[in-house]
Amino acid sequence: MVRSHSEAGGGLTAFYARGGEYARSQEFPTGAKRGSQSPLATRRHFFYASSVWSKPRQLDSESALYEAAIKILMRRAHSVHEMKKALARRCEDEKLIKAVLSRLKEHNYLDDARYAKQFTRVRTESRKQGAFRIARDLRARGIPDQHIEKALKDSAEDNDPSAMVRQRIERKLRLSRGELTDKKIASLYRSLLAAGFPSDIIRKELFRITHEEVPDAGSEADPESE
């Protein structure tokens, strides 16, 4: 029995209202730690991974495909590009996929501008990542540049990249043991570049602590290449 739009989307609407579109992490189960899985847990993970990567049951109706899309969005938010790829694994009919994508957009369940904004907020506030890294990851998810630029501009009004770099440096130094050597400084510099921060800000904040100039290697000038 196919549920009505209000039944199918009600839970999703509530989920969005809680602001949980992107923030819910799917990387590790709650309480799990790297290297701590028992053999049984490892076996469960193997079967879970097998089910994830195996091709799902093929759907041949718009209602079934729409229902599948709602379930996908209940797990985490998707960009339009991500959803199109997910539906293509479940249906080979491009017309059905296009129709479902149109319905999802019409009901405001797919919105790349909103996705970009929430993705940027989580990556900035929780992971302390810089604009270059966030922009690269959003482009990989098919988000148009205008939405990326707007999200980053809005985020910049509330987040100072220099302060974020200082916080990351201070945290690394608290966890570091022994003397602050040139090798450690170079490693810290590379990690900050990979996190998406501009090289000039990184060098400035490192100089505050080390009182030594950090060279800007030509290969490191573009953080998006990391």
N, C-alpha and C positions, 0 to 999 in steps of 0.2 A: 504494500500500500504506500503510495507516494504522499508525503506530507505536504501541507500547504506552505506557501512562502513564509507566512508568519510563524508557523511551527518550525520550519527548517532553519530560519534565520534568527529566531528569537534569542537563542542561546548565544549566537555570534554577536548580535547587537549588544547584549549585556556584557559580553567579553570585551568588546571595543569600548564600551562605556567605562570599564574599569581601567582603561589605558594599558591593557596587556597585550596589544597587538604584536609588538616585537620583543618586549622585555622578557618573555618567557623563554628560557634557554633550553635547548634540546640536546646540548652537547654531552652532559653526563646526568645520570639519574640522581635524584635527591639523595645526598649523603654519601654518594660514591666517591672514592678517592682513587687516583691513579695507582696502579700496582697493587691494589688491595682486593681484587676480585678472587673469589674462591673458584675452584674448578667448576662447580655447578653454575656459578654466576657467569663464568666464561662460556660455558655451554649454552646458557640462556641467551647470552649476547650473540653467540654464533647463529642461533636459530633466528633471533630478531634481525640480525644483519642480513641473513639469507632472505627473510620475508620482505625486508625493505628493498633490496636490490633486485629481487625477482620481479618480472613483469606482472602487474596486477591484472585482475579479471577485466576483460574488455567490456565496455558499455556501449549500447547501441541506441539509447534514447536520450533526449535532452533532459528529461526529468531525472533520470538516474545519474547522468553526468553532473547536473547541477547539485544534486544531493552529495555526490562525491566531493565536489568543490567546496561545499559548506563544511564538510568534515575536515578537509585539508586546512581550511582557514581557522577552524577551531583549535588546531594544534599550534599554529603560528601564522603570522601575517605573511602574505606573499605579494610580490610585485606582479604587475600584469604579465611580464615576461616569464617569471617563475611559474605562475599559474598556468600559462599557456603550455609550458613544457610538461607540467604535472598532468594536465588533462590529455596531452598528446600521448602519454604512456598508457592512458586508459581508453582512448578512442582514436581511431584513424580517420574519422569523418571530420574534415576541417570546418564544414558548415556547422556541425553541432558544437564544436569547440568555440567557434566565433559567436554563436548564439548564446552559449553559456557565459562567455566573457562579457558580452553586452549586458546580460541580466545582472551579473555581479557588479558591474560598474553602475548600472541604473539603480541598484539597491544600496549603493555606496559601500559595498563590501570590498571592492578593489579600487584603490586610489593611490596612484604613485606619488602624488604630492604629500599625502598624509604619511605614506610609508617612509618616504625620504626624511620627513621631519622627525618621526619617532625613532627611526634607525639612527639618525644623527644624534638625537638626544641620549639614547642609550649608550652609543659608542663614546660619546663625549663625557657624559657624567659617570658612567659605570666603569668603562674600560680606559678612560683617559687617553683616547686616541686623538690624533690631529686630523686636520682637514684633508690633507693629501691622501691619507689611508682611507678615510671615510668615503671620499669621492671615488677612489678606485674601487672600493667594495660595492658601492651603489651602482657604478657603471657595470660591474660584473653581473649585477642583478637586473640589468636592463632599464634602469631608471634614466629618463631623459635629463640632459644637462641642465635645463631650466629649473627643474625641481631640485636637483642637487645644489645648484648655486643658491637658490632661495633658502633651502634648509640650512646650508652652511652659514649664510648671511645672518639668518635669525639666531643661530646658535652662537655666533661670534658676539652678539650683543650681550650675552649672559656669561660667556666663558672666555677667559683671557688665556691664550696659548702659552704665554710666558709663565703664568702661574701654574699651568698644568705641567709644563716641562720641569719647573722647580719641584713640584710635588713628586714627580716620577724620579727625579734625581735624588731627592732626599730619602725617598723610600728605598731606592737601590742602595744608597750608602748605609742606611740603617741595617740592611740585611747583609751587607758586604763585610767580610772579615779581612783583617790585615791592612797593610798600607795601600793608599790609593795610588797605584802605579799607572804609568802611561798606557799599559795594556788594558787596564780596567777602564780608564777614561775613554780609550778608543772603542772598547766594547759598548760602553754606555752610549757613546755618540752614535754608533751604528744602530743600537736598539731604539733610540729616539727617532732616528731617521725612518726606520722601518715602521714606527708607530704613527708616522705621518706628519711630523712637525718640521717646519722650515729650518734649514741648516743654520741660518744666521741667528735665529732665536736659541737654538741648541748651543751654539758656540758661546753666545753671550752669557747664558745661564751657567754653563760649565766654567767659564772664566771667573764668574762670581765666586766659585768654590775653589778652583785650582790656582787661579791667578796666572794661568798660562794659556796662551793662544792655542786653540785647537784648529789644525789645518782643515780646510774644506776641499777634500779630494774631488776631482772632476767627476768621477763615477758616482759620487754620493750627492751630486747637486740636485738630482731628481728623485725625491722620496718615493714616487710612484713606481720606480723601477725596482724597489726593494722587494 
